[in-house]
Amino acid sequence: MSSRLRDYLAVTAGLVCIWQLAATLIADPMLPGPVAVFQSIVTEWRSGALLHHLGVTLRRVTIAFVCAMILGTLLGWVMGRSLRANRLLDPLLLLFLNLPALVVIILLYVWMGLVEAAAVLAVIVNKVPNVAATIREGARSLDPQLEEMAEAYRFTRWQRIRDLWLPQLFPYLMASMRTGLALIWKIVLVVELLGRSDGVGFQLHLAFQLFDVTSILAYSFSFIAIVQLIEWGVLQPLEKRARRWQGEMQHA
């Protein structure tokens, strides 16, 4: 077991103990203990409801995340590499960066109706500007000397992407991916709460109406666990591999 994982588990165990102690001392249904929340998770899992709603939300998060990363990366690259494009698009980027997510969600539901396309599009529209702003800074920071070397050695387009641009843009891509995943799933919950009939956000809305704090915590922690698994199983291994790649490129 890595020291990082060991520290994470130790901190988590400490927080759970504090939570259990507080729940025992307060003894109020508004603050259920971890045992009650775990029992609720097991009950919802066995009924099939938890797996269904988690799957629906995860599908929306995945579609919105992939689309936002692709569109935001392309937009940020263009703005970072072209002064003219940056001048033209910067006011629009600032507008969408400061446009509240709730406003976008409501407008798209009004214009398109309470449909799946509106739900996913609202999330994409909210995330693309953040990705673009981050990637734009990465595109601006590319080393001009490496560009001159690539020109002198007549690198192909693919060689430039693989050996020149991606290694330099990687920290910005990772920052966009991490913040994107954290932001997108929160927006998806709001989208589901306002206009969908399934998903974790919808279940939270039902639990809120019943003041069922146990169910609120059960569904919230279940999806947080999935996001954490994505971090451990996908983002961290990707980061380690890319950093090895960067090191090999620097020593080449």
C-alpha positions in Angstrom: 0.0 0.0 0.0 1.4 3.4 -1.0 2.0 6.0 1.7 -0.4 8.4 -0.1 -3.2 5.8 0.1 -2.4 5.0 3.7 -2.6 8.6 4.7 -5.9 9.0 2.8 -7.4 6.0 4.6 -6.1 7.3 8.0 -7.6 10.7 7.5 -10.9 9.2 6.3 -11.1 6.8 9.3 -10.4 9.8 11.6 -13.3 11.8 10.0 -15.6 8.8 10.3 -14.8 8.4 14.0 -15.5 12.2 14.6 -18.7 11.9 12.6 -19.9 8.9 14.7 -19.0 10.6 17.9 -21.0 13.8 16.9 -24.0 11.7 15.8 -24.0 9.8 19.1 -23.7 12.9 21.2 -26.4 14.9 19.3 -28.7 11.9 18.8 -30.9 13.6 16.2 -32.3 12.1 12.9 -30.9 15.2 11.2 -27.4 13.9 11.8 -27.4 10.2 11.1 -24.3 8.2 11.9 -22.0 6.5 9.4 -23.6 3.1 10.3 -27.1 4.3 9.4 -25.8 5.8 6.1 -24.0 2.6 5.2 -27.2 0.6 5.9 -29.1 3.0 3.6 -26.5 2.5 0.8 -26.8 -1.3 1.2 -30.6 -1.2 1.1 -30.7 1.1 -2.0 -28.1 -1.1 -3.7 -30.1 -4.3 -3.1 -33.2 -2.7 -4.5 -31.4 -1.7 -7.7 -32.2 2.0 -7.3 -28.7 3.1 -6.3 -27.0 1.3 -9.2 -29.6 2.7 -11.7 -29.4 6.3 -10.5 -25.6 6.2 -10.2 -25.3 4.9 -13.7 -27.6 7.6 -15.1 -25.6 10.4 -13.5 -22.3 8.8 -14.4 -23.4 8.6 -18.1 -24.3 12.3 -18.1 -21.0 13.3 -16.4 -19.0 11.2 -18.9 -20.6 12.7 -22.0 -20.4 16.2 -20.7 -16.8 15.8 -19.5 -15.5 14.4 -22.8 -17.4 17.0 -24.9 -16.3 19.9 -22.7 -12.6 18.8 -22.7 -12.5 18.4 -26.5 -14.3 21.7 -27.2 -12.5 23.6 -24.5 -9.1 22.4 -25.5 -9.6 23.3 -29.1 -11.0 26.7 -28.2 -8.2 27.4 -25.7 -5.5 26.3 -28.2 -6.9 28.6 -30.9 -7.1 31.6 -28.5 -3.6 30.9 -27.1 -1.9 30.6 -30.5 -3.7 33.4 -32.4 -3.8 37.0 -31.1 -6.6 37.8 -33.5 -8.7 34.9 -32.4 -8.0 35.8 -28.8 -9.2 39.4 -29.3 -12.4 38.3 -31.0 -13.3 35.5 -28.6 -12.0 36.9 -25.3 -15.2 39.0 -24.5 -17.4 35.9 -25.2 -15.2 33.8 -23.0 -15.4 36.3 -20.2 -19.2 36.4 -20.6 -19.6 32.6 -20.2 -17.0 32.4 -17.4 -19.1 34.8 -15.4 -22.5 33.5 -16.4 -24.0 31.5 -13.5 -24.6 27.8 -14.1 -28.1 28.0 -12.8 -29.0 30.7 -15.4 -27.7 28.5 -18.3 -29.6 25.4 -17.0 -32.9 27.3 -16.7 -32.6 29.0 -20.1 -31.8 25.7 -21.9 -34.7 24.0 -20.1 -37.0 26.8 -21.2 -35.8 26.9 -24.8 -35.4 23.2 -25.4 -37.8 21.6 -22.8 -37.0 19.2 -20.0 -35.1 16.8 -22.3 -31.8 14.9 -22.0 -30.1 17.0 -24.6 -30.8 20.2 -22.7 -29.5 18.7 -19.5 -26.2 17.6 -21.0 -25.7 20.7 -23.1 -26.2 22.9 -20.0 -23.3 21.1 -18.3 -21.1 21.4 -21.4 -21.8 25.1 -21.8 -20.8 25.7 -18.2 -17.5 23.8 -18.4 -16.1 24.7 -21.8 -15.0 28.2 -20.8 -13.1 27.0 -17.8 -11.2 24.4 -19.9 -10.5 27.0 -22.6 -9.1 29.6 -20.2 -6.7 27.0 -18.7 -5.5 25.6 -22.1 -5.1 29.1 -23.5 -2.5 29.9 -20.8 -0.8 26.6 -21.7 -0.7 27.4 -25.4 0.8 30.9 -24.6 3.6 29.4 -22.5 5.0 27.0 -25.2 8.7 27.3 -25.6 9.5 29.3 -28.8 13.0 27.7 -29.0 11.4 24.2 -29.2 9.2 25.6 -32.0 12.3 26.8 -33.9 13.9 23.4 -33.4 10.8 21.6 -34.7 10.8 23.9 -37.7 14.5 23.3 -38.4 14.1 19.5 -38.2 10.9 19.7 -40.2 8.7 17.9 -37.7 5.4 16.6 -39.1 2.1 17.7 -37.5 1.9 14.5 -35.6 5.4 14.8 -34.3 4.7 18.3 -33.1 1.6 17.2 -31.3 3.2 14.1 -29.7 6.7 15.3 -28.9 6.4 19.1 -28.6 2.9 20.3 -27.7 1.4 17.6 -25.5 4.3 17.4 -23.0 4.2 21.1 -22.5 0.4 21.3 -22.3 0.1 18.3 -20.0 0.0 20.1 -16.7 -2.7 22.4 -18.0 -4.7 19.4 -19.3 -4.5 17.7 -16.0 -5.6 20.8 -14.2 -8.6 21.1 -16.5 -9.5 17.4 -16.1 -9.3 17.5 -12.3 -11.3 20.7 -11.9 -13.6 19.6 -14.7 -14.5 16.4 -13.1 -15.1 18.0 -9.8 -17.2 20.8 -11.3 -19.2 18.8 -13.8 -20.7 16.2 -11.5 -21.9 19.0 -9.2 -23.6 20.8 -12.1 -25.1 17.5 -13.3 -26.7 17.1 -9.9 -28.3 20.6 -10.2 -29.5 19.8 -13.7 -31.1 16.5 -12.5 -32.7 18.2 -9.5 -34.3 20.9 -11.7 -35.5 18.9 -14.7 -34.8 15.2 -14.8 -36.8 12.2 -13.4 -33.7 10.1 -12.6 -30.2 10.4 -11.5 -28.5 11.2 -8.1 -29.7 14.8 -8.3 -33.3 13.7 -8.7 -33.0 11.3 -5.7 -31.5 14.1 -3.6 -34.5 16.3 -4.5 -36.9 13.6 -3.3 -34.9 13.0 -0.1 -34.9 16.8 0.6 -38.7 16.9 0.3 -38.9 14.2 2.9 -36.1 15.6 5.1 -34.4 12.2 4.7 -30.9 13.2 5.6 -29.8 9.6 5.6 -30.7 9.1 1.9 -29.1 12.4 1.0 -25.8 11.4 2.5 -26.1 7.8 1.2 -26.4 9.0 -2.5 -23.9 11.8 -2.1 -21.2 9.6 -0.6 -21.8 6.9 -3.2 -21.1 9.2 -6.1 -18.2 10.8 -4.3 -16.7 7.3 -4.0 -17.1 6.8 -7.7 -15.4 10.1 -8.5 -12.6 9.2 -6.1 -12.1 5.8 -7.9 -11.8 7.6 -11.2 -9.1 9.8 -9.6 -7.2 6.8 -8.4 -7.8 4.5 -11.3 -7.6 6.9 -14.2 -6.2 10.4 -13.5 -3.3 9.5 -11.2 -2.0 6.6 -13.4 -2.3 8.9 -16.4 -0.4 11.6 -14.6 2.4 9.2 -13.6 2.7 7.8 -17.1 2.8 11.3 -18.7 5.4 12.5 -16.2 7.6 9.6 -17.1 7.1 10.5 -20.7 8.1 14.1 -20.0 11.2 12.9 -18.2 12.2 10.7 -21.1 11.7 13.6 -23.5 13.9 15.9 -21.4 16.7 13.3 -21.3 16.4 12.5 -25.0 
